[in-house]
Amino acid sequence: MGTLFIALFFLLLFGAFFSSSETSMMALNRHRLNHLVRKGNRSAKLTARLLAQTDKLLGSILFGNTLLNVAAAAVTQIIILRMFGESEWWVLAGTLGITFIILVFSEIMPKVIAASHPERVALFSSYPLAALVKLFHPVVSIATAIVHYALRLFRIKVQTDQSRQKVSMEELRMLVLESEQFLPRRHQKMLLNLVDIERVAVNDVMVPRNQIEALNLSADAKVLREQLATCHHTLLPVYEGALDNIVGILHVRRALTLMQRTDFETDELREVLLDPYFIPSDTTLLSQLQHFQERHIRLGLVVDEYGELLGLVTLENILEEIVGDFTTQSPTHTGKFLRQEDGSLLVEGSTPLRDLNRKLGMHFPLDGAKTLNGLILDHLQDIPEAGTALKIANYPIEIIQTQDRVVKVAKIFPALRAKQVE
């Protein structure tokens, strides 16, 4: 009798092993496993090979677990028969009892432990499981062949190698968000920006047409010399007559020697121009970053589907979307944002909505207008006058100054004030 109880104990113990192995293998972090494989961890390599053939692995685990549970039930019935005879009530009680014991000690408890420590359990289990997969191979092969045939009848496709599953951009973004305890806040923000640049187009970050600093070859040589002496950029678009007629890009350094000559002529400036590079407005930042790298240039002119100039984008504009502004000055004192004593902000109408959201933590919609002026005009469907008040995205806004049919300056009140206004 004692031998039967010892056999029952080991059957339950081995059943718990199979249950924990199944849960740990399925709950194991594949990215962490791949990292351990690259580091040369032997257990990780063996685990990866087992997971590469999921059908055989699960078939072996389920076959072993089922075999042990059936054996445990049979041993329990033998014990009941020897202790209490062929009483139907005792047989029923024994069946219910062993079912409860298997459920608690061979299923729930080992699976909870494995789910809490999947890596440790999976790596430990990989060695006996590798041997069992080979041992059960004949039976499991027949069973998996029947399963595959049935799945083909129902036209169900199965991916057996789970390690090759691709991670979507949203899943990658979620991984970065969940890594807050492992990464500094600044590093996490940079990674999030890097993931998001695939969804941002160049017209979201470009310098608008009306803010482009450019040279007009039709101007006098004296005017050009003064503009080159006071410009704040290394590269300048050059046009002739109208801004839509871009003839090239000037590297300011190439014009320094020309500026020092008294007989400076505009035709000499034309000879040192670089060919202009035009970019469709819907090009993503990730694609444009690659184009800049391939062409070894740093500035492009953004045009719409009709070839009209919308603005320009530089390599710096794209990098700022990833690492933040290249400035030591506070974003609220850049000249576009001026914080007031009452907590409101004076903002230029030409300020991009992305800058307001990113630098000031606001939540203006980005699926339409690109600037604060455009958002206000879209909301009102009219040209507002100074003193007009409105509320967009729960932010009260007051028009301070308008000029030439555009909003030049507006005052934005904080979101807390918006809730109070409601």
N, C-alpha and C positions, 0 to 999 in steps of 0.2 A: 504493500500500500504506500509506503514511504517513497518507493521509486516512482510511483505514478504522480505523487505530489511534486517531486523534484522535476519530473519531465514536464508537468503542467507549468511549473514556474519558468523553466527555460523556454517553453513554447511562447509564453506571454512576453518574456524578455526579448526574444528574437522578433516577435511580432511588433514590439515597440520600436526596435531598431529599424525595421522596414518602414514603419509609419513616419518616424522622424527623418529618415533618409529621403523619403518622397517629398515631404514638406520643405526640407532644407534645400534640396536640389531645385525645386520650383521657385522658392523664395530668394534664392541667392542673387545678389546684385551682379549682373553680367559685366558691367563696367569695372567693378572692383575685381572680379575674377580675371578679366583680361589684363588688368594692371599687374596682378600677381603672376600671371603667365609670362608677361614680358620681363618680370624680375627674375624668372627662372625657378619659381616655386614648383616642386615636383607634384605635390598634392593638387595644386591648381591646374597643372597641365593634365593630370589624370581626370580631374573633374570636368575640365573642358572637353576632353575626348568623350566622356560619358554623355555630356549634354549635347554633343554633336549628333548623337543617335538617340534622340529622346524616345522614340517608339520602343526601341529595344530596352532602354533603361527602365521606362515605366512598366513595360511588360514584365520584366524580371522582378521588379519590386512588387507589383500587384500579384504576380504568380506566387512569389514567396510568402507574401502577407496572407493571401487567401489560403494557401496550403497550411500555414501555421495556425490560422484561426479555426479551420476545419478540424485540424488535428487536436487543438485545445478542446474543442467541443466534444470530440470523440473520447478523449481521455477523461473529460469530466463525466461523461455518461458511464464510462466503465467504473469510475470511482463511485458514482451514485448506485449503480447496480450491485457492487460489492458491499457497500455499506448498508443500503436500505432495501435491497432486493428489487424486484420488477414492479415497484409501485409507480403508477402513472403520475401521481402528484409529485413524488420526489424527482422523477425524471423531468417533469415540467419545471419544478423549482430549480433544479440544477441547470437546465437550459437558460432560464431567465437570469440566474446568478452568474453564469460564465459570460453571458452576453453583456451584462453590466460591467463585469470585471474587465473584459476585453475593451469595451467602450472607454472606460476611465483610464486604465493603466497601459493599454496597448494602442490606443488611438488618440484620445483627447490630450492626455498629459504629455506624451512624447512629441506630438505635433505642436503644442503650445511652446515647449522648450525649443524645438527646432525653428519655429517661426521667430523666436526671440534671439536666437544665435545661429542664423542660417549658415554663415561662413564657417564657423568652427565645426558644426555638425557635418556639413557637406564635405569638407576637406577630410575629416576623419573617416567618413563613411565611404569615400571614393575607393579605398583599397579593397575592402570586402565586396563592395558592389561590383568592381571590375571583375573579380573572380566569379561572382554569382552570375553576371551577365554571360560569361563564357559557359558556365555550368548549365544554365537554363536555356542556352541558345537554341537547341532543337525544338523544344516545346514553344518557346516564345516566338521563334521564326514562323511556325505554323499559325500561331494565334495572330501575329501581326499581319501575315499574308491575308488571312481571312478578313481582318479589320480593313486593310487597304482596299481589298476587293469590294467590301461593303461601302466604303467611303466613295469609291469611284462610281458605284451604282447611283449614289445620291449626289454625285458631282460636287463633293466637298474637297477642297484643296487643303493640304496640311503641310506646314513648314516644320520639318523635323529638326533642323539646326537652329535653335533659338538664339545662339550666340551671334548670328548674322542679321538679326532684326535691326532695321534702321531706326534711328531716333529722329523724330520730326523736330522742326525748329521750335514748336511750342513745348515739346517735351524737354528739349535742351534748355529752353528759357526757364522752365519749372525747376530743372536740376540746379541752375545757377541761383534761383531764388531760394531754394531749400538749402543752399550751401552757406547761408549767412553766418553760421557759427564757425565755419572754417576759413572764411575769407574776410579781409578788411572791407568795410563798407565801400571804400573808393574802388577797390579792385572788383568787387561784385558789380558796381555800377558800370564800370568799363566793360565787363563781360556782357552785361545786359545790352549795352549800347552796341557792342559788336554783333550780337545776335540780331538786333533790331534793324541794322543798316540795310538788310536785305529787303525790308518792307518800306524804306524811306526813299523817295525819289529826289533827284537833284533839284527840282523846283521847290522842294520843301526847305532847302538850306541855302539856296543861291542868294547872291546879292541882287536885289531887284534892279531893273533897268534904270529907274530914276536915281539910284544911288551909285551907279557905275562911274568911276573916275576914268576918263578917257581923253586922248589927245585928238584934236581936230587938225588934220594936215592943211586945211584951208585957212587956218588962223595965221597971223603974222609970226615971223621967226621970234620976235621979242616975246610975244605971248607964250609961245611954246617953250622958250628958254625959262621963263618965270614959272611955268607950270611944272616943268621937269625939276626945277630947283626946289620946289616946295611940295612935291608929291610924297605920299607916305607908303608907296608900294614899289615893289621890285619889278613887277610886270604890269604894263598898261595896254589896254586895247587902243588901237589907233583907227580912226575913221576919217572919212573925207566927205564933208558937207553935212550928212545926216548920220545919226548913230547907227541906223540900220545898214549903212554902207561901211562895214568893217573891212579894212584892208590888211590888217596884220596885228601882231602883238609885239610890243617893244620891251626889250630888256633894258631897264633904265641905265644899267652900267655901260651898255654899249653906246649910249648917247652922251656920256660924261665928257669925253674928249671933244665931241662936236659942240657941246654947249660952251666950252671955253674959247672957241674961235669967234672972232668978231664977224667973219663972213659966213656965218652959219646959215645954211639954206635947208628948206624942208625936203627937197629932193634927196639930199644926203641921208636924211632920216629914214626915208622910204627904203633905202638900200639895206639897212640893218634890221628890218622888220622880220619877224618870224611868221610863218603861215598861221592864220587863225584856225582854231579847232572848235568845231560846233558839236553840240551835244543835244539829242532829243530830250525834251522836258520830262518824259516819264522814265528815263534811265535810272535804275536803282543805284544807291550809293556804293554798294558792294561791286557792281559791274563797273561803275565809273572809276573806282579806286584801282581796279585791275587794269582798266584802259590807260589811266595815268601812268601806271607802272610800266606797261608794255611800250608806251609811246615816249616815255621819259620826259613828260611835260607836267606842268603844275597848274595850268589854267585853261578853262574851256568856256565857251560862250553857249548859253542855253537858249534854244530856239523851240518854237511850237511847231505844230504840224504844217503850218503855212510858211515856215522859215522866218517868222518875225522874231526879233531879238527880245527875250524875256528877262535876261539877266546873265550873270556869270557865276561860275563855281570854281573854287580853287581846291588844291590838295589840302590846304589848311582847313577849309570849311568842312571837309569830310572827316579829317582827323579830330576836329573839335567835337564832332558828333560822337566820337568814341571816348576820347580822354578828357573832354571839357575844353573850355576856352583857354587859349594861351595868354593869360593875363594874370597879374597879381592883384588887380583891382577888383573890388566887390562888384558882382553883377548888378547890384542896385544903385551903383554910382558910375555907370558906364556912359552916361549922357542920355540913354534911352529910358532909364528908370530913375525916378526921383521920389524917394519916400517922404511922405508928409508926416507932420506931428500927430495927426489923427489916425495914422495907420494906413491911409490910402496911398496910392501910387500915381504919380504923373507919368504917363507913358506916351511916347511918340506913336502916331497912327501907323507909321511904316514898320513898327516892330513886329517881327514874325511871331505868330502864335506859338510855334514850337519853343521859342526862347522864353515866352511867358510861362509856359507849362513846365519847361525843364529847369529854368533858373529860379523861378519864383514859386514853383509848386502849385500852379493854377491848373484848371481842368477845362480849358476851352476846347471846343470840337475842332478836329483837324481834317475832317473829310470834305471841307468846302474851301472857304477863303484861307489864304495863307498869312495874311497880316491882320492886325487889329482893325485898321481902316476898312479892309474888305469885309471882315466879319460884321462890323457895325452897319455898313451899307447893305449887306445881304439881309441883315435882320430887319432893318427899317424899310428896305426897298425904296429909299429916297435919300437925298443929300441932306443931312441934318444941319441944323444951325447951332451955334454956340449956346450952351445952357440946356440943350436937350438931354434928358435922362432916360435911361433904359436899363434893362437887366438881361444879361445873357449868361447862361450856364450858372445861375445863382449868384452872379457877381453884378452888383449895381455899378453902372458906368455913367459918367457925366461928360458930355462933350465940352471941352474947354476952348478949343480953337479950331476953326476950319479955314481952308484956303484953297482956291482953285478946285472946288468941288471934291476935296478930300478932307478927311479928319486929320489935322496936324497934331493935336494934343488931346488926350482924354484922361480922365481921372477914374481909376478903378479902386473900388472899395473891397476890403478883404471878405473872404467867404463867411466869416463869423458875423460880420455886419449884414451879409445877405440873408442869413438865417433869421436875424433879428427883424429885418424889414418885413419878412413874410409874416 
